[in-house]
Amino acid sequence: MINVTAFRNESVAVMGLARSGLVAAEALMKGGAKVLAWDDNESRRTAAMSRGVTVADLATVDLTGVKALVLSPGIPSTFPKPHKIAARAQEAGIDIIGDIELLALSQRAARYAGITGTNGKSTTTALLGHILDQAGVSVAIGGNLGIPALSLESLDADGIYVLEMSSYQLELTKSLAFNVAILLNITPDHLDRHGGMDGYIAAKERIFAGGKAAIVGIDDDICQGIAKKLADAGRKVVPVSVLRGVTGGVYVEGGKLIDAIDGTPKEIIDLATVARLPGTHNWQNAAAAFAAARCLGIDTAKIVEGIKSFPGLAHRQELIATIAGVRYINDSKATNADATEKALACYDDIYWIAGGVAKEGGIASLAPYFARIRHAFLIGEAAPAFAETLFGKVTFTRSGDLATALQQARAMASNGGTVLLSPACASFDQFTDFEARGEAFRGLVEAIGTGERP
């Protein structure tokens, strides 16, 4: 754990005591800060107290002298309306920050690589971290990926923090200038938390504030516009595309990754041979990670070795098992239709498990891939709406829960094909998070039998 000394002998409030918030409270205390912490969940307050954290109701306690409020990224400070604690801090003129900001204030010597985008940021973060680690760089990987930033090891000037950054985290990070910043793509998501699309875009653009190399996926109009704006402002921009060749960037053509950063295009690796990075969306992730590693000074041959040896990421098109000729794929991280589209594009003869808490727009945008689906098994709150969208286009069963859906899919897929959990939904109706949903799927598949392990 990193000791946060920037607030030594100062008072700091911490709101939200889940993984990152609890670690932030402990890191501040170890650095000599006086911490007042709160969570609306009683069990989290109890857990914090058992670890020596001072718990006080931030809605009523005297905030005089408090220098900062460290806010969990899941708690709104603006839209749809500020949490009462955030509103109270704003009225008192208290700076509202997140745990990534505490990392930046504490580890000034290290370099930083930041990755954001609506989809693909977790895989790109893990892949870049793996490439750097395999190349012998001292690296720490975390952020929105699930590892609290302040639980990472302390790094010196030779080290690099590779951080997945959500739009929520970017809004709470004020001073960090990334040495390399990646924006993969932008499609509508979390619009209620940002007051609409303009607010969401603005939050994503913050990853480029004060930084150096800007790597931008230019295959959507929004990011293409951002890349142009950055270039016009004099920033070094490395464009990334899987749709077209790009001057001064990295692109994929016929499955081949092409490096044109120095001007002359060079074929680097056939991504179609990299089993753990299937589909054009993962090719974009690979191209972005390659570009970032190049900007960080890593030798091309070492980058290729890292791409080839990448083990993949849990819950992102993760092959759990092949049993009796049927593949079981865990894509629980696909919490919106755009992410699920990437999975549907990779397979044929799909027995699709979908549903949960639907995002805006539902699954209507997936219609071009319906022909790939043999049958859909619908779960959770979204089942009625998804059934309406699929009616007359894809045969479906309203399964209700994941265990029932898998049992039904297994019976129907006995002659081959792919059982794909790619929900296109958040998980909060039946699971605590997408990881819990994915682990439940893994356990259910493994209970079927050992099969042929991937």
NUKE-741207 format. One line per 10 residues: number of its first residue (from 1); for each residue x, y, z of C-alpha. Coordinates in steps of 0.1 Angstrom, whole numbers. Example, Ala and Ser with C-alpha at 12.3 -4.5 7.8 and 13.67 -1.06 7.14 Angstrom:
1	123:-45:78; 137:-11:71
This chain:
1	0:0:0; 12:35:-8; 15:60:20; -3:92:10; 18:120:27; 4:149:8; -21:156:36; 1:149:66; -14:165:97; -44:176:77
11	-80:165:79; -94:146:50; -129:132:45; -135:99:27; -170:91:13; -175:55:2; -158:26:18; -158:-1:-8; -125:-14:-22; -109:19:-34
21	-124:40:-6; -112:18:22; -77:16:8; -77:54:4; -86:59:40; -59:36:52; -33:51:29; -41:86:41; -39:75:77; -5:58:71
31	7:91:56; -2:110:87; -36:125:77; -66:128:101; -93:108:83; -131:111:88; -148:84:67; -184:74:59; -204:50:39; -242:47:37
41	-238:9:40; -235:-1:77; -215:-33:70; -189:-12:52; -187:12:81; -182:-17:105; -155:-32:83; -137:2:82; -139:6:120; -124:-29:125
51	-93:-16:105; -89:15:126; -106:40:104; -125:68:122; -161:67:110; -182:98:113; -215:109:95; -202:134:70; -238:147:66; -237:162:101
61	-201:163:114; -182:196:115; -162:199:83; -142:230:93; -106:225:84; -112:195:61; -88:200:31; -103:175:7; -132:150:2; -121:117:-14
71	-152:105:-32; -158:70:-45; -162:72:-82; -196:55:-80; -210:84:-60; -224:113:-80; -209:148:-74; -229:165:-102; -255:146:-122; -282:134:-119
81	-278:153:-86; -250:155:-62; -249:131:-33; -257:151:-1; -221:147:11; -207:160:-22; -231:189:-21; -221:198:14; -184:197:5; -191:219:-25
91	-209:244:-4; -180:245:20; -154:250:-8; -138:216:-1; -119:201:-30; -134:168:-42; -109:143:-56; -105:106:-61; -80:79:-52; -61:83:-85
101	-54:119:-76; -40:107:-43; -17:83:-62; -5:112:-85; 2:134:-55; 21:106:-38; 41:91:-67; 54:120:-86; 86:104:-99; 69:75:-118
111	56:77:-153; 19:71:-160; -1:55:-189; -38:60:-188; -64:41:-208; -101:51:-213; -129:45:-237; -164:32:-236; -153:-3:-245; -120:-22:-245
121	-102:-2:-218; -98:-32:-194; -82:-55:-221; -60:-27:-234; -48:-18:-198; -40:-55:-190; -23:-60:-224; -1:-29:-221; 8:-38:-186; 17:-73:-197
131	38:-60:-226; 58:-37:-203; 62:-64:-176; 75:-89:-202; 99:-62:-215; 114:-59:-180; 98:-26:-170; 88:-21:-134; 51:-18:-138; 19:-16:-116
141	-15:-21:-131; -48:-9:-116; -75:17:-114; -109:9:-128; -96:-25:-137; -105:-35:-102; -72:-31:-83; -74:1:-61; -46:24:-72; -33:30:-37
151	-29:-7:-31; -2:-8:-58; 35:-8:-50; 55:24:-49; 75:31:-81; 105:53:-88; 114:71:-120; 120:38:-138; 85:26:-131; 52:30:-150
161	17:30:-136; -8:16:-161; -42:28:-151; -76:20:-165; -96:53:-161; -134:55:-161; -152:87:-169; -161:89:-132; -124:86:-121; -113:112:-147
171	-137:138:-133; -121:133:-98; -85:134:-111; -72:170:-112; -34:171:-115; -23:139:-132; -7:144:-166; -3:111:-183; 30:104:-202; 9:83:-226
181	-29:86:-228; -52:63:-248; -88:70:-259; -102:39:-276; -137:49:-286; -168:67:-274; -204:55:-276; -233:66:-254; -229:53:-218; -234:66:-183
191	-253:96:-197; -274:101:-166; -241:106:-146; -228:132:-170; -258:152:-179; -259:139:-214; -235:130:-242; -215:163:-241; -207:158:-204; -196:122:-211
201	-173:133:-239; -158:161:-218; -151:136:-190; -133:112:-214; -113:141:-229; -98:149:-195; -74:120:-200; -54:143:-223; -51:172:-198; -16:183:-196
211	-2:151:-209; 23:141:-236; 15:114:-262; -22:111:-272; -32:78:-287; -67:80:-302; -88:54:-319; -103:73:-348; -129:48:-360; -158:67:-345
221	-167:103:-354; -164:116:-319; -129:104:-313; -119:115:-348; -129:150:-339; -110:148:-306; -79:137:-324; -81:166:-348; -87:191:-320; -56:178:-301
231	-35:179:-333; -46:214:-341; -36:224:-305; 0:211:-312; -3:178:-293; 15:147:-305; -13:124:-317; -9:88:-327; -41:77:-345; -52:41:-343
241	-76:24:-367; -89:-11:-377; -108:3:-406; -83:22:-427; -46:30:-430; -34:61:-410; -4:83:-415; 18:85:-384; -2:59:-365; -9:22:-361
251	-36:4:-380; -48:-31:-389; -52:-43:-425; -64:-78:-433; -56:-88:-397; -21:-75:-399; -9:-49:-374; 9:-21:-393; 32:4:-376; 34:37:-395
261	43:59:-365; 77:68:-382; 61:73:-416; 69:41:-435; 43:14:-429; 58:-18:-415; 39:-51:-410; 45:-62:-373; 23:-92:-365; -7:-112:-378
271	-33:-106:-351; -55:-133:-365; -30:-158:-350; -33:-144:-315; -60:-166:-299; -65:-145:-268; -73:-114:-288; -102:-124:-311; -121:-100:-333; -115:-65:-347
281	-124:-48:-314; -94:-67:-298; -73:-57:-328; -80:-21:-319; -70:-28:-283; -37:-45:-296; -30:-16:-319; -35:10:-291; -13:-10:-267; 14:-14:-293
291	13:24:-300; 16:32:-263; 45:8:-257; 63:23:-287; 58:58:-272; 71:45:-239; 103:34:-257; 98:-4:-258; 115:-23:-286; 92:-36:-313
301	103:-72:-309; 96:-71:-272; 61:-57:-278; 54:-85:-303; 65:-111:-277; 42:-95:-252; 12:-95:-275; 18:-132:-284; 21:-142:-247; -9:-122:-234
311	-31:-146:-214; -63:-127:-219; -85:-111:-193; -112:-127:-171; -148:-120:-182; -138:-106:-216; -146:-133:-241; -129:-157:-218; -130:-193:-230; -140:-213:-198
321	-141:-248:-214; -149:-268:-245; -172:-296:-236; -186:-321:-261; -176:-298:-289; -194:-268:-274; -174:-237:-264; -185:-218:-232; -175:-182:-234; -176:-158:-204
331	-181:-122:-217; -197:-109:-185; -179:-76:-189; -201:-68:-219; -225:-45:-199; -239:-27:-230; -249:-35:-265; -218:-21:-281; -196:-44:-261; -218:-74:-269
341	-217:-66:-306; -180:-73:-305; -186:-108:-291; -214:-116:-315; -192:-107:-344; -166:-133:-334; -187:-165:-334; -213:-184:-353; -240:-208:-340; -244:-188:-308
351	-265:-198:-279; -267:-164:-263; -273:-157:-226; -283:-120:-223; -301:-97:-198; -298:-79:-165; -302:-42:-160; -305:-28:-195; -287:3:-207; -302:30:-228
361	-311:17:-263; -314:-19:-253; -302:-44:-280; -319:-30:-311; -285:-21:-325; -275:-58:-325; -300:-67:-353; -272:-72:-379; -259:-101:-358; -291:-118:-351
371	-285:-143:-379; -255:-157:-359; -278:-165:-330; -294:-200:-329; -313:-192:-297; -313:-166:-270; -318:-172:-232; -330:-141:-214; -324:-133:-178; -331:-105:-153
381	-350:-73:-155; -343:-67:-192; -359:-100:-203; -393:-86:-213; -378:-57:-233; -352:-80:-250; -380:-105:-258; -399:-77:-276; -369:-68:-296; -361:-104:-306
391	-397:-114:-314; -400:-127:-349; -363:-124:-355; -345:-148:-330; -361:-177:-311; -357:-171:-274; -365:-185:-240; -372:-163:-210; -350:-182:-186; -351:-159:-156
401	-317:-166:-140; -283:-175:-151; -283:-211:-139; -315:-219:-157; -303:-202:-189; -270:-222:-189; -289:-255:-183; -312:-247:-212; -284:-236:-235; -263:-267:-227
411	-292:-290:-237; -299:-271:-269; -263:-268:-279; -255:-305:-276; -246:-307:-313; -220:-280:-312; -218:-242:-313; -209:-216:-287; -227:-208:-255; -220:-171:-250
421	-227:-152:-218; -225:-116:-232; -254:-99:-213; -254:-64:-229; -266:-53:-194; -254:-43:-160; -256:-70:-134; -271:-53:-104; -305:-70:-104; -290:-104:-97
431	-253:-100:-89; -231:-75:-71; -210:-67:-102; -200:-82:-136; -172:-101:-119; -196:-120:-96; -218:-128:-126; -188:-141:-146; -175:-162:-117; -210:-177:-113
441	-210:-186:-150; -175:-201:-146; -186:-222:-116; -217:-235:-134; -197:-244:-165; -170:-262:-145; -197:-281:-127; -208:-296:-161; -176:-315:-163; -139:-310:-169
451	-142:-311:-207; -113:-300:-228; -96:-272:-209; -86:-241:-229
